[in-house]
Amino acid sequence: MTDAVLDVRPLGFPWATTDPFLFCAYHDDAYPKGNGTWGPAASLAGRDIGQDFSRKDGWSMYHGESVPGFPAHPHRGFETVTIVRKGLCDHSDSLGAVARFGRGDVQWVTAGAGIVHSEMFPLLKTDEANPLELFQIWLNLPARRKMAQPHFTMLWADQIPRVTLRDAEGRASDVAVIAGRFGELAPLAPPPDSWAAQADADVAIWTLRQDAGARLTLPAAASAGTRRTLYFFKGASATVGGRAVQGPVLVSVRAEMPLEIVAGPGAECEWLLLQGRPIGEPVAQYGPFVMNTQQEIMQAMQDYRRTQFGGWPHGDAAPVHGGEPRRFARHPDGRQEAPG
């Protein structure tokens, strides 16, 4: 019998990924009460402000100076998929788009030829803690799409397909489908130039939550050559394809066969699944630029210095969208949307 598990290794930061994915960061910050101006009501002493990844007291400021987050920075040649499970993220970009999203919402941005955006984490609550939990995933673009027009997409939590499956003992497994079909459950459409928009690319991004002891069988991938990785990020123990694993851990598995995962006893388990057929092209990367050759990286740097990818239309490099927790998006064409 073929072993379904190819590799098991501890999770680092960021999490290791394989083609077509470039990067996956998991942020789980126990932010304290807010100070009334969107920052933490706590001393910032001892932090390397502007470059704080310390997790001191269970949280980081990242590149933020007074509000945690990532002020304006450029991207070219790939996509970001940001899944905010707790807390809020305030997005602003060089296209003129702005958004506040969270509570299970997903933002999918095709950087393509170039975009500048900021991602700030405002701490709105002044009377209680402001926990934040999110994934940011970088999905590569094939060479023919590297210079596509940038595209901004919101997938609101109430629109994302979800299913609860119960095993023979009635224990529940919840699946959220951000990309890639799960059985009969079809995802919302990805951006038009995404590798995920090609049916034979077999891209899937699923989040899974299981009751303690729950059994769930994942369907086989649709395409030959697809790569599948499971990130076991919450829970003490589980069994994957018959192999016992201790969390937190990364598990690479054979995608061409169905896979049973069994949550360990005593505590629920949570997983992120990333899957896709490799693009199979050379990757040249310099920070936020991902192209196919070093010459293209040099060109990206020159273009950014010359054009700023359209410039920054916002008055602040780290905009925050007010004190109301209402989630919304304003697209580059002025169209407004909000979750139902």
N, C-alpha and C positions, 0 to 999 in steps of 0.2 A: 504494500500500500504506500502511495506517495505521501511524503510528509507535507502537510499544508503550510507549515511554518518554515520560512527561509532564514530568518534572522531575528534575534531578540537582543536589544541593548538599552541601557538606561537613557532616559530623556535628558538632554542638556538644555542650553539656552543659546540661540534659538534651537528648535527641534530640527533634526536632520530630515532632509527631503530628497526625493529622487525625481528626475525628469518625468513629467513636464513641470513639476513644482520646483521653485527656487529657494523657498524660505518659509518657515512657519514659526511665528512667535506667539507664545501664550502668556498673557498678562493677567495676573490675579492679585490685585492690589487692595489691601485693607485700609483704604483712605479714612482718615478721621472726620470729625465734623468740619464743615466748611467755615471760612472766616468772614463770609458775607461778600467777598469779592472773588469768589469762585476758586480760591486756593485753600490749602489745609490750615485749620486752626491749630497749628503746631509749629514749633521751631524748625527752621531749615538749617540750623547750625550742624556742621559736620558733613554736609552734603556737597558734592561737586556740582553746584548749580549750573545748568546748561548741559550737563553730561552726567546726570544722576541715575544710574541703574543699580543702586546700592541695595535696594529692598530693606533699608533701615526702617525698623518698626513695622515691617510688613508692606512697605510701599515705596515707590520711586517717583521722582519728579520728571524723569527722562530728560528731554531737552527743554522742558518748560522752566521758566524763571520764577513766576508767581503762581501760575496755574499748571498742573501737570499735563504733559502731552508732548506733541511734536509740532512746533511752529513750522512755518512755511519752508518747504524743501521740494526739490524737483524729482521727477521720475521720467524715464524713457524706456520703452522696449518691452514692457511686461504689464501685468495686471495685479491689482490688490483686491483681495476679498477679505472684508473685515466683518467678523461676526461678533456683535456685542451682546453678551449674555446678561450682564449686570451693569448698572450705571449708564452713563450717557457719553457719547462722543460728538463733538462739534466739528464738522467738516467745513472747510472753505477752500476754493481752488481758483486757479488762474482763468478758468472758463467763465467764472462769475457764479458758479453754483455754490450754494450753502445748504447745510443740513444739520439737524440734530436727530440722532438716532440711538437706539439702545433697546433693552428689554427683549432681546431675541431678534432684532432687526439685522439685516445684512446690507452692507454697501459694497458694490462691485464697480471698480474704476479701471477702465482700460487707459493706461498712460499713453500707449502708442508713441506718436512722434514727440510728445512731451507735454507734461502738465506739472504745475506747482500746486501743492496742496498742504493744508495744515490739518492736524487732528489733535484737538484739545479735549481734556477730560474735566469739565467743570464740576466742582463739588458744590451742588446747589443746597444741600441740607445743612442747616446750621445747628440743628437740635439733635442730630444723630449721625452715625457713621455713613460714609459714602462709598461702599464697596464697588469695585470695578472688575469685571472679568470679560476678556475678549480674546479672540484669535485674530491674528492678521497673517494671511496666506498670500504669498507671491506666486502667481501662475505665469509661466513664460509665454511669449508670443512667438510663433514661427517667423522666419526671416521675411516672408512676404507680407506679414502683418505688423512688423516692428514699427513702421512709420504710418500706421493707421491714424485716423482722426481720434483724438481722445474722446472717451465716452463715460458718462456718469449714470449709474443705475442704482436704484434703491429696491430692495426686496424686503417689504415690511413683514414683521413677525406673523401677523394674522393672515398673510397670503402664502407663506411658505408651507408647502405640503408636509403633513405630519401624520404618523400612524402609530397606534399602540397595539402591539402584538402580545398575546398571552400564551405561555407554554402550557403543558398538560396539567401543571399544578396551579395555574392561574397567575403566575408571576409575570409582571409586565416588563416589556422592553419598548421604549419610546424612540422613534426614529424621526429626525428632521432632515428633509431632502433639500439641500441648497443647490446642488448640481447633480445630474446623473439620475437616471430612473432607478427606483427601488421597487422591484416587482411591477405592480400596476400603478405605482405612484410616480407621476411625471413631475419634474421640476418646473419652476418658472424659467422663462427664456433667459439665457445668458446674454451679455453684450454681443453685438453682431460680429465683431472681429475676433472674438475670443477663440482660443483653441477648444474650449468647451462647446462652442457653437457647431463644431464638426461632429456629426454623429459617430463617425468611426474613431474619434479621439477617445471616446469612452471615459470622459472625465466625470468623476463623482466626488462630491464633498457632502458627507453625512455626519451628523452628530447622533450619538446613541447614548441612552440612559437605561440602565437595567436595575430592577429590584435585586436585592441580595438573592443569589441562587437562581436567577432567571436564565433561561436558555433562549438563544436567538440564532437562527441560521441566516447568514447573509447569502444572497444569490450570487452565482458566478458572474464574472464580468462578461460583457458582450463581445469584446474584441480580443483576438489573439495578440499576445505581446503586452497586454495591459499590466501595469504595476500597481500594487495595492499595499498601502501601509495603514496600520491601526496604531493610534496613539492612546494608550491607556493612562489617562491623566488623573482620574479620581477613583479611589477604591484600593483595597489592600491586595486582593488576589483575584485571579480569574483563570479560566482554561480556554485556550485558543487552539482550535483544530486538534484538540487532545493534549496539548502541551500546557503545563501549569506555568503561570507567570506571576510575578510580584510587581505591583505598580509602585511608582510610575515607570512606564517602559514603552519603548517603540517595538512594534512587531511587524515585520515584513512577511507577507503571506503570498501564496500562489493565488492569482486572481482568477484563474481559469476553472476553479472548482468551488462549489458551495462551501461555506465555512461556518462551523458552529462555534459560538462563543458563549461561555457559561460564567456568569458572575459568581464570585466567591461568596461564602456564607458571611452573614453578619453585617454587611454594608453594601449599599448600592454602588454600582460601577458606571463610569462615564468614559466615552471614547470619542475621538475624532477620526474619521476615515478619509484619507486622500487617495484617489485612484486616477490613473490616466494612462493612455498609450504614450510612450515617449515621443517627443518631437524629433529627437535624434540629430540635432544640429549643434555645432560648436557654440559654446557660451563664453562670451567675454564680458566681464563685469567690473565696474569701478563704482563702488558705493551704490547710488540710486539709479545707475545707468546699466542696462543689460542688453548687449547687442551680440553679434556673431563674430566680430573681429575687433582687434585693438584699434584699427584705423577708424572703425565706426564709433568706438568709445571716444577717441580724440575728437571726432566730428560732433558728437553729442555735447562734449564739454565746450567746444567752440560755439555751437549753436546756442547753448544756454547762456554763455557769457554775452553773446551778441543780442539775443532776443528775449531772454528771461522766460522763454516759452509763453510769450504773450503778455508778460507783465503781471503784476499783482494788484488787482483792483480793490483790495480791502485796506482800510486805514491802519491796520495792525498786523504784524506778522503772526500773531497768535489769537485770532478772533474768538470770542465767546458770544453765544447767541442769547444772552439775557438770562433772567432768573426763573422763567416759567419752564416747567419740565416737559411741556408739549413737544412731541416729536413732529418734524416736518422736513420737507425738502423744497428748495427752489432751484429749478434747473437753469442751465445757461440761457435758454430761450424765455425765461421768466415764468414758465409753467410751475404752479405750486401743487404739492401733493402732501398727504399725511395719511397715517394708518387709519383704518376704519374704526 
